[in-house]
């Protein structure tokens, strides 16, 4: 067995979304799990909205979920759209609050987000989780300007340096332009066009920004900042498999913040699915001569680890499928929102934009098991997974798993050479059968594994008719 250098994992939770810790798979494979529909969250039902509505972000803050989206009508003066918000207490029932901020044709009874002067905004909102951030700056949003300070529109994007201008809010509704402004600028071609992801990284202890640029296709670059005000130059990300990503939606996974998950829209430019007649049935709109029935798109799953500049495409197939109906197979629909949020103890939510440029536009809620992006999966015949040597901290081993009634999981702990430590072999492990988000592995001598702390340990999963979604050594 290969004598590889141990990987320090401490008490971090590890998911099977990449192959960093894998040494050997014997009749076990990595399986991606698609989310299932949780129904419509919001629909097109307000006069200030339009068929060009687009996804922005969703997060949980102070006892409520906030979902931001772009409302864009197909008329002069609305090329950039306006930022709107929906909220929910339970993640299931969503309302569009009457904010009373922006005047829309003589009324402020709308859910349009605005600044201190009542001006509607079109920035992208995000939650700043850095400890010590003032309460009235906890929710931030960015807009895009050129180096001369002029607002950018969605249909005009010159070459040259582009900047982000930042706004701040305490409630997520009323925003003010920050003073001083951070120096977030980039000279890459078409920098910041499309969705960009910005967050405080607990793992890196700095701010991280993933931005879109253009280099023979729509691509992604990364910038960082220690203090939010001074930023590094953009570094292009590398890919195992490159396809055009309209946005990246890269964020730390809330249960494993050293793993950044990107549920990105994959844009298949020029791949037409619908016929003229099918397109007519959807009622899809054109705008300024641009047709939206000549391409298609879906959502894919990428990951990257904190501090790196490479995206893993362990799973190259569709993560979010367009689904049944011609309206799902047109251009720039099926774009996910930025955000993965817990719903309850067993499920998390994400959201996707459906039926772009159609009067049937809506945001759909999708549900996924906690840690459930992917699993190490064994069939009825059984199999084994062996990790590289790791160094852990903690006193017990916890797994997120499920089995069939005929299945089981046992976990042995071996040294670098693959020899089981006394008392921690496969035969010492009690059978694990069931379906749990967190199960402590038990051995004949008990659950305490602290005697192996600091030693190189290979995890050997002996599995039959089973999935393992994640594991960690808990303190």
TILOFI-65617 format. One record per residue (C-alpha): x, y, z; residue number from 0. Coordinates in Angstrom, 2 decimals. Layout:
% TILOFI-65617
     east    north       up  num
        X        Y        Z  NUM
...
END
This chain:
% TILOFI-65617
     east    north       up  num
     0.00     0.00     0.00    0
     1.26     3.49    -0.91    1
     3.09     5.24     1.95    2
     1.61     8.71     1.32    3
     2.12    11.73     3.55    4
    -0.74    12.04     6.06    5
    -3.34    14.75     5.46    6
    -4.25    16.80     8.52    7
    -8.03    16.97     8.91    8
    -8.33    17.76    12.63    9
   -12.01    17.63    13.56   10
   -13.22    18.92    10.16   11
   -16.14    17.27     8.49   12
   -15.16    15.70     5.17   13
   -17.59    15.13     2.30   14
   -17.25    12.86    -0.70   15
   -17.38    15.71    -3.22   16
   -13.77    15.30    -4.38   17
   -11.01    12.69    -4.27   18
    -8.54    14.50    -2.01   19
    -8.66    11.87     0.75   20
    -9.36     8.79    -1.36   21
    -6.73     6.11    -1.86   22
    -8.65     3.09    -3.10   23
   -12.20     2.16    -4.11   24
   -13.11    -1.52    -4.33   25
   -16.61    -1.97    -5.78   26
   -17.52     1.42    -4.30   27
   -18.17     4.51    -6.39   28
   -18.79     8.19    -5.75   29
   -22.40     9.06    -6.53   30
   -23.88    12.53    -6.95   31
   -27.42    13.03    -5.62   32
   -29.77    15.45    -7.36   33
   -31.98    17.72    -5.26   34
   -35.75    17.24    -5.38   35
   -38.38    19.90    -5.88   36
   -39.90    21.60    -2.86   37
   -42.37    23.59    -4.98   38
   -42.52    27.18    -6.11   39
   -41.22    29.82    -3.73   40
   -42.23    33.00    -5.57   41
   -43.90    33.77    -8.90   42
   -44.28    36.68   -11.31   43
   -47.22    38.56    -9.77   44
   -46.23    42.22    -9.32   45
   -46.37    45.04   -11.91   46
   -42.75    46.12   -11.29   47
   -41.52    42.62   -12.09   48
   -40.97    41.20   -15.57   49
   -40.11    38.08   -17.49   50
   -36.38    38.90   -17.29   51
   -36.33    38.35   -13.53   52
   -33.10    36.69   -12.44   53
   -31.56    34.93    -9.43   54
   -29.38    36.73    -6.88   55
   -28.96    35.13    -3.45   56
   -30.59    33.50    -0.45   57
   -29.42    33.29     3.17   58
   -30.71    32.99     6.74   59
   -30.35    35.98     9.08   60
   -31.97    36.85    12.42   61
   -34.71    34.24    12.34   62
   -35.74    34.62     8.70   63
   -34.74    33.54     5.23   64
   -34.12    36.34     2.74   65
   -34.30    35.65    -0.99   66
   -33.07    38.37    -3.35   67
   -33.84    38.47    -7.05   68
   -33.59    40.84    -9.98   69
   -36.90    42.18   -11.27   70
   -36.53    43.35   -14.87   71
   -39.24    44.60   -17.21   72
   -38.78    44.68   -20.96   73
   -39.00    48.44   -21.45   74
   -36.53    51.34   -21.75   75
   -34.98    52.42   -18.46   76
   -35.04    48.95   -16.92   77
   -32.08    47.32   -18.69   78
   -30.41    46.58   -15.35   79
   -33.52    45.72   -13.41   80
   -34.08    46.39    -9.71   81
   -33.30    44.39    -6.59   82
   -36.32    42.85    -4.86   83
   -36.62    40.63    -1.80   84
   -38.88    37.87    -0.47   85
   -38.78    36.54     3.09   86
   -39.84    33.44     4.98   87
   -39.87    32.29     8.58   88
   -39.96    28.57     7.81   89
   -38.39    28.31     4.37   90
   -41.65    26.96     2.96   91
   -44.06    29.91     2.85   92
   -42.68    33.05     1.18   93
   -43.99    36.59     1.10   94
   -42.95    39.75    -0.70   95
   -42.87    42.37     2.07   96
   -44.17    45.87     1.55   97
   -41.02    47.87     2.31   98
   -42.23    51.42     1.71   99
   -38.83    52.54     0.38  100
   -39.00    53.02    -3.38  101
   -41.75    54.87    -5.23  102
   -43.08    52.80    -8.11  103
   -45.54    54.79   -10.23  104
   -46.91    56.69    -7.25  105
   -46.84    53.91    -4.64  106
   -44.27    52.58    -2.18  107
   -46.30    49.44    -1.50  108
   -43.72    47.09    -3.01  109
   -40.76    44.84    -2.16  110
   -38.13    46.90    -4.00  111
   -34.91    47.33    -2.04  112
   -33.56    50.90    -1.98  113
   -30.98    53.30    -0.62  114
   -31.35    56.11     1.92  115
   -32.73    58.40    -0.80  116
   -35.40    55.96    -1.90  117
   -33.53    55.06    -5.07  118
   -33.99    51.48    -6.27  119
   -30.84    49.39    -6.35  120
   -29.51    46.63    -8.52  121
   -26.68    45.23    -6.47  122
   -26.25    41.62    -5.40  123
   -26.83    41.09    -1.65  124
   -24.69    38.86     0.56  125
   -24.28    38.17     4.29  126
   -21.01    39.27     5.89  127
   -20.34    36.72     8.66  128
   -16.97    38.08     9.81  129
   -16.92    38.38    13.63  130
   -17.05    41.99    14.79  131
   -18.80    43.45    11.75  132
   -21.15    46.26    12.91  133
   -24.80    45.27    12.97  134
   -25.72    47.94    10.43  135
   -23.16    46.50     7.96  136
   -23.95    42.83     8.39  137
   -25.80    42.59     5.06  138
   -23.88    44.03     2.15  139
   -24.56    44.43    -1.54  140
   -22.45    45.41    -4.51  141
   -23.16    47.28    -7.73  142
   -20.87    47.48   -10.74  143
   -19.31    50.65   -12.20  144
   -16.54    51.41   -14.66  145
   -13.35    53.22   -13.67  146
   -15.01    56.56   -14.43  147
   -17.71    55.87   -11.85  148
   -20.48    55.22   -14.36  149
   -23.07    52.53   -13.67  150
   -22.79    49.44   -15.84  151
   -25.80    48.02   -17.67  152
   -26.48    44.45   -18.58  153
   -26.13    45.21   -22.31  154
   -23.02    47.41   -22.28  155
   -19.71    46.06   -20.99  156
   -16.55    47.82   -22.22  157
   -13.05    46.50   -21.79  158
   -10.87    48.06   -19.11  159
   -10.95    48.11   -15.34  160
   -14.30    47.52   -13.69  161
   -15.12    48.18   -10.03  162
   -17.54    47.05    -7.38  163
   -19.21    49.73    -5.29  164
   -20.44    48.46    -1.94  165
   -23.62    49.17     0.04  166
   -24.43    48.13     3.62  167
   -27.59    47.40     5.59  168
   -28.70    46.19     8.98  169
   -32.11    44.83     7.99  170
   -31.50    43.77     4.38  171
   -34.03    46.29     3.06  172
   -32.55    49.78     3.59  173
   -29.06    50.16     2.14  174
   -26.55    53.01     2.25  175
   -23.46    53.52     0.15  176
   -20.40    52.67     2.24  177
   -17.84    55.35     3.02  178
   -14.97    54.68     2.64  179
   -15.34    52.29    -0.27  180
   -13.23    49.13    -0.65  181
   -10.85    49.09    -3.60  182
   -12.27    46.15    -5.56  183
   -11.21    46.54    -9.19  184
   -10.22    44.17   -11.97  185
    -8.84    44.61   -15.47  186
    -9.66    41.15   -16.81  187
   -11.89    41.21   -19.88  188
   -15.56    41.62   -18.94  189
   -14.67    41.45   -15.24  190
   -17.66    41.14   -12.86  191
   -20.13    40.60   -15.74  192
   -22.72    38.16   -14.46  193
   -22.90    36.78   -10.93  194
   -20.03    37.13    -8.48  195
   -19.70    35.47    -5.07  196
   -18.26    37.31    -2.07  197
   -17.97    36.02     1.51  198
   -15.93    35.96     4.70  199
   -14.00    32.70     4.85  200
   -13.78    31.17     8.31  201
   -11.23    28.68     6.99  202
    -8.95    31.29     5.40  203
    -9.66    34.13     7.85  204
   -10.08    36.58     5.00  205
   -12.63    37.77     2.46  206
   -12.82    35.83    -0.79  207
   -14.39    36.96    -4.07  208
   -15.06    34.74    -7.07  209
   -15.78    36.82   -10.17  210
   -16.71    36.16   -13.75  211
   -14.51    37.28   -16.64  212
   -14.16    36.41   -20.32  213
   -11.24    34.52   -21.89  214
   -12.42    32.51   -24.90  215
   -15.54    31.82   -22.88  216
   -17.09    32.79   -19.56  217
   -14.64    31.90   -16.79  218
   -13.99    32.52   -13.09  219
   -11.18    34.25   -11.17  220
   -10.49    34.73    -7.46  221
    -9.51    37.74    -5.31  222
    -8.93    38.00    -1.55  223
    -8.71    40.65     1.16  224
    -7.62    40.63     4.79  225
    -9.53    43.81     5.73  226
   -12.26    44.13     3.08  227
   -10.78    47.41     1.79  228
    -7.58    46.26     0.08  229
    -7.78    43.43    -2.43  230
    -5.33    41.22    -4.29  231
    -5.13    41.00    -8.06  232
    -7.50    38.51    -9.64  233
    -6.11    35.01   -10.23  234
    -7.92    32.87   -12.85  235
    -9.27    29.57   -11.55  236
    -8.30    26.29   -13.21  237
   -10.71    23.48   -14.03  238
   -10.70    19.74   -14.52  239
   -13.40    20.23   -17.17  240
   -14.22    23.67   -18.52  241
   -17.69    24.65   -19.69  242
   -19.26    28.12   -19.78  243
   -20.48    29.18   -16.33  244
   -22.72    32.22   -16.35  245
   -22.35    32.59   -12.58  246
   -20.30    30.62   -10.09  247
   -22.30    30.76    -6.82  248
   -19.22    29.65    -4.84  249
   -19.80    29.64    -1.07  250
   -18.44    27.77     1.98  251
   -20.58    24.78     2.87  252
   -22.06    25.60     6.28  253
   -21.12    22.24     7.86  254
   -17.65    22.07     6.32  255
   -16.51    25.68     5.74  256
   -13.13    24.62     4.31  257
   -15.01    23.16     1.33  258
   -16.50    25.72    -1.04  259
   -19.47    24.49    -3.07  260
   -20.33    26.03    -6.44  261
   -23.78    25.20    -7.82  262
   -23.18    26.98   -11.10  263
   -25.36    27.54   -14.17  264
   -23.87    25.79   -17.18  265
   -24.61    27.74   -20.37  266
   -24.77    25.66   -23.54  267
   -24.44    28.46   -26.05  268
   -25.94    27.67   -29.46  269
   -27.46    24.36   -28.36  270
   -31.07    24.75   -29.36  271
   -33.60    22.26   -27.99  272
   -37.03    23.74   -28.77  273
   -38.52    24.15   -32.23  274
   -40.15    27.37   -33.42  275
   -43.57    25.94   -32.60  276
   -42.49    24.77   -29.14  277
   -40.90    28.13   -28.49  278
   -44.15    29.85   -29.44  279
   -46.02    27.67   -26.95  280
   -43.81    28.92   -24.11  281
   -44.65    32.54   -24.92  282
   -40.97    33.42   -24.63  283
   -40.10    37.08   -25.16  284
   -37.32    38.54   -27.28  285
   -35.63    41.81   -26.33  286
   -33.91    44.33   -28.58  287
   -33.66    41.72   -31.29  288
   -32.09    39.06   -29.03  289
   -33.80    35.67   -29.04  290
   -33.88    33.48   -25.92  291
   -34.80    30.16   -27.51  292
   -31.46    29.38   -29.18  293
   -29.54    28.03   -26.17  294
   -30.16    25.88   -23.10  295
   -28.70    25.59   -19.61  296
   -28.76    23.63   -16.35  297
   -27.00    23.57   -12.98  298
   -23.76    21.71   -12.26  299
   -21.80    20.95    -9.10  300
   -18.19    22.05    -8.60  301
   -16.12    22.35    -5.44  302
   -12.91    24.04    -4.45  303
   -10.98    23.93    -1.19  304
   -10.09    26.97     0.90  305
    -6.95    28.72    -0.30  306
    -6.74    26.97    -3.68  307
    -7.35    28.20    -7.24  308
    -8.70    24.98    -8.75  309
   -12.27    23.75    -9.23  310
   -12.96    20.02    -8.93  311
   -15.56    18.53   -11.26  312
   -15.77    15.13    -9.61  313
   -19.25    14.82   -11.10  314
   -19.55    16.07   -14.64  315
   -23.23    15.35   -15.16  316
   -26.18    17.63   -14.46  317
   -26.86    18.46   -10.81  318
   -30.02    20.55   -11.41  319
   -31.92    19.27   -14.45  320
   -34.16    21.54   -16.52  321
   -37.15    19.20   -16.19  322
   -40.33    18.53   -18.15  323
   -41.76    21.37   -20.23  324
   -40.49    23.36   -23.19  325
   -40.19    26.45   -21.01  326
   -37.32    24.84   -19.09  327
   -35.27    24.28   -22.26  328
   -34.72    27.86   -23.38  329
   -31.85    30.26   -22.86  330
   -30.64    31.46   -19.43  331
   -33.19    29.58   -17.38  332
   -32.44    27.01   -14.65  333
   -29.89    29.38   -13.08  334
   -29.34    28.62    -9.36  335
   -29.30    31.31    -6.68  336
   -26.20    31.89    -4.58  337
   -26.84    30.14    -1.29  338
   -27.28    26.82     0.49  339
   -29.31    27.08     3.70  340
   -30.39    24.52     6.30  341
   -34.12    23.82     6.49  342
   -34.23    21.42     9.42  343
   -32.05    18.76    11.05  344
   -32.04    16.51     7.99  345
   -32.51    18.77     4.94  346
   -31.09    21.87     3.32  347
   -32.47    24.14     0.61  348
   -31.26    25.76    -2.56  349
   -33.19    27.73    -5.17  350
   -33.28    27.90    -8.94  351
   -34.67    30.41   -11.44  352
   -37.17    28.87   -13.89  353
   -38.76    30.02   -17.18  354
   -36.56    33.03   -17.88  355
   -38.10    35.58   -20.31  356
   -41.49    33.94   -19.91  357
   -44.62    35.11   -18.13  358
   -44.50    31.87   -16.14  359
   -41.22    32.90   -14.46  360
   -40.79    31.59   -10.91  361
   -38.20    30.65    -8.30  362
   -38.29    26.98    -7.34  363
   -37.22    25.62    -3.98  364
   -35.04    22.50    -4.10  365
   -34.38    20.10    -1.22  366
   -31.33    18.00    -0.47  367
   -30.20    15.84     2.42  368
   -27.76    17.49     4.83  369
   -24.25    16.78     3.40  370
   -26.10    15.05     0.58  371
   -24.37    16.40    -2.52  372
   -22.66    13.07    -3.00  373
   -21.87     9.80    -1.27  374
   -19.53     6.86    -1.36  375
   -21.94     4.18    -2.49  376
   -21.69     0.36    -2.32  377
   -24.05    -2.12    -4.03  378
   -25.72    -5.20    -2.57  379
   -22.59    -7.25    -3.29  380
   -20.56    -4.99    -1.00  381
   -17.29    -3.10    -1.34  382
   -14.55    -1.16     0.44  383
   -13.27     2.39     0.47  384
    -9.81     3.15     1.85  385
    -8.68     6.70     2.56  386
    -5.23     8.14     2.46  387
    -3.59     8.45     5.90  388
    -5.06    11.33     7.89  389
    -4.21    13.02    11.19  390
    -7.30    13.75    13.26  391
    -8.30    15.39    16.52  392
   -11.17    14.07    18.57  393
   -12.47    11.22    20.65  394
   -15.10     9.63    18.43  395
   -15.83     9.00    14.77  396
   -19.15    10.23    13.41  397
   -20.68     9.41    10.01  398
   -23.68    10.59     7.96  399
   -24.98     7.47     6.25  400
   -27.85     5.32     5.07  401
   -28.20     1.60     4.34  402
   -30.81    -0.75     2.99  403
   -32.39    -3.33     5.26  404
   -29.92    -5.92     3.98  405
   -27.01    -3.51     4.18  406
   -24.40    -2.52     6.73  407
   -21.37    -0.31     7.30  408
   -18.29    -1.07     9.37  409
   -15.30     1.22     9.70  410
   -11.79     0.05    10.51  411
    -8.89     2.33    11.47  412
    -5.53     1.28    10.00  413
    -1.97     2.59    10.02  414
    -0.10     3.90     6.95  415
     0.77     0.38     5.87  416
    -2.87    -0.69     6.06  417
    -2.60    -2.77     9.24  418
    -5.53    -2.24    11.59  419
    -4.77    -0.72    14.97  420
    -5.57    -3.17    17.79  421
    -9.22    -2.87    18.79  422
   -10.14    -0.83    15.70  423
   -10.32    -3.43    12.95  424
   -13.28    -4.13    10.68  425
   -14.19    -7.12    12.83  426
   -14.04    -4.95    15.98  427
   -16.60    -2.50    14.59  428
   -20.26    -3.06    15.42  429
   -22.55    -3.21    12.38  430
   -24.12     0.12    11.44  431
   -27.57    -0.23     9.87  432
   -30.14     2.52     9.34  433
   -30.33     6.12     8.09  434
   -28.92     8.93    10.26  435
   -27.32    12.33     9.80  436
   -24.97    11.70    12.73  437
   -24.04     8.24    14.03  438
   -21.08     7.54    16.32  439
   -19.11     4.48    15.25  440
   -18.91     1.88    18.02  441
   -16.20    -0.74    18.49  442
   -16.19    -3.77    20.75  443
   -14.23    -1.76    23.28  444
   -16.43     1.34    22.97  445
   -16.56     4.51    20.86  446
   -13.42     6.25    22.18  447
   -10.79     6.62    19.43  448
    -8.69     9.28    21.18  449
    -5.80     6.80    21.55  450
    -5.16     7.30    17.81  451
    -5.11    11.12    17.90  452
    -2.02    12.45    16.17  453
    -1.23     9.12    14.50  454
    -1.56     8.47    10.76  455
    -4.89     6.70    10.27  456
    -6.48     5.19     7.18  457
   -10.25     4.83     7.36  458
   -11.44     1.57     5.82  459
   -15.17     1.58     5.08  460
   -16.57    -1.92     4.62  461
   -19.98    -1.36     3.05  462
   -22.91    -3.25     1.63  463
   -26.04    -1.65     0.11  464
   -25.02     1.62     1.74  465
   -24.10     5.28     1.25  466
   -21.73     7.35     3.36  467
   -22.16    11.11     2.85  468
   -19.62    12.49     5.29  469
   -17.45    11.72     8.30  470
   -15.60    13.59    11.00  471
   -13.73    12.97    14.21  472
   -15.62    14.91    16.85  473
   -14.03    16.49    19.90  474
END
